Amino acid sequence: MSPRPLLLPRQYQWWGLVPAVSGLFALDLVDGPGSALLAGPPGLLWLVTGLSMVLLRGDARVTAYMAVGSVIAVIVSLPLVFVVGLLDAVLLGLLGVASFTVAGRISLTEQLTPDVVPEPDDDLQMQAKVGFDEAVMGWFLIAARVPGGQLAERMCNEALELGQALESRGWLEVPERLHAVPDAPDHVNAQSGRRYGFDFERISFDSGFQPDAALPGAERWAGHYKTHRAVGWMMRHPGPTRPWLVCIHGYRMGETWMDFGLFKPGLLHKKFGLNILMPILPLHGPRRVGRKSGDMYLDGDLLDLLFAQSQALWDLRRWLAWLRANEDRPQIGVYGVSLGGYNTGLLTGYESELDFAVAGIPVVDFAETLWRVMPPPHRHYFEARGLDQEHYRRLLRPVSPLTQPCRIPRDRRFVFGASADRIVPVAQPALLARHWEVETRWYQGSHMSIGSESTPRSTLEDAMRAAGWGTERSRPFV
């Protein structure tokens, strides 16, 4: 593939004037507590991000916060009708739509697309898709708690200790020594539930994961008691055995209303006729230890990510052991999205008896992902203390999906990515595809547009066909 021509640099990004002027208009509406509460937040976000885009270009967080302000403006424009009047409220909502589109447009034009990724379309539809990515990324950034103060100092000290412990025990070079093989759980609890008109079972059992006491922070991780119980959503058909599709959710998911929205039961369980298992990753959903699902997985102490991923691998293998203990040679395929794609890649380095694996819009390099949006003062401090991006990447090597060779046949490995992904660095799906020695399937869209794209479904259908599902042997379709 021939190199793409570089974009000519410009000193100013004049599109930033749209949210800047919108911010001035929103702040001009402030005339009392009610209008300040509704119009103030989007006004401030627009003014700051708009001027930053004009004068201080280059920070990946600017368009994310700009999109967040735009979404807030559209939402508050409805109640603002009763505070400032219909005309001003409608105008604020329209400015929200305009600034939201500008955030998507700037993101498309400012971020270079690597050669391994198809050039994304630059039209209004794509700008809106990218705008949603930027808004969700902005929410992630607002919700995150970046380590600071004594926590940052402790984390850097523990990083040095962790590196020495991993090195001395050979876990960096031979990661499988760190990961024991779990047994199937003896006692499983099942409770009935219903969501979106679909009956499901809430399955739970003792995780049994124990972090190695030799690792710094192991005792602290063991104190997260809600992670001690493995939890998952399950839908199974009565009668003859059906194939099992294990669906691994993304970051900050793990609740039925989100998981069922992504892994649609109407398609997977009803139309395809599959048994569905949705394991909940540590620190998510009913296993969360913070106020929000996913807290401390990618924020807080960065070293906790090693324990989170080690337990995620243990729990997933324990789920598989449970399925195999209850059925004679069950057919099992794995489908993971985003963070679930990471765990799909990690799992296939340790499990060979899988019918197929599909990794959708997968993150595969947390070091690049986190360093891209980390505030510069934190990044400079960590790097000065020796915890730079490359060091952090090496610490996570024992739980990286790029470390172990994939253990399932090449024709049953599938990766798809989004050409304009603004949540996962856009080239990362190609990294996993190269590691798996397969081609990446790309769709013209963003991370959050996955639900409206055809590539995820067609890729999953191709994976099932490659595994022989849908034949007389398995009968997965109804």
Buried (B, 14 or more C-beta within 10 A) or exposed (E): EEEEEEEEEEEEBEBBBBBBBBBEBBBEBBEEEBBBBBBBBBBBBBBBBBBBBBEEBEBBBBBBBBBBBBBBBBBBBEEBBEBBEEEBBBBBBBBBBBBBBBBBBBBBBBBEBEEBBBEBBEEEEBBBBBBBBBBBBBBBBEBBEBBEEEBBEBBBBBBBBBBEBBEEBEBBEEBEEBBBEBEBBEEEEEEEEEBEEBEBBBBBBBBBBEBBEEBBBBEBBBEBEBBBBBBBBBBBBEEEBBBBBBBBBBBBBBBBEBBBBBBBBEEBBBEBBBBBBBBBBBBBBBBBBBEEBBBBBBBBBBBBBBBBBBBBBBBBBBBBBBBBEEBEEBBBBBBBBBBBBBBBBBBBBBBEEBBBBBBBBBBBBBBBBBBEBBEEEBBEBBBEBEBBBEBBBBBBBBBBBBBBEBBBEEEBBBBBBBBBBBBBBBBBBBBBBBBBEBEBBBBBBBBBBBEEBEBBEEBBEBBBEBBBBBEEEBBBEE
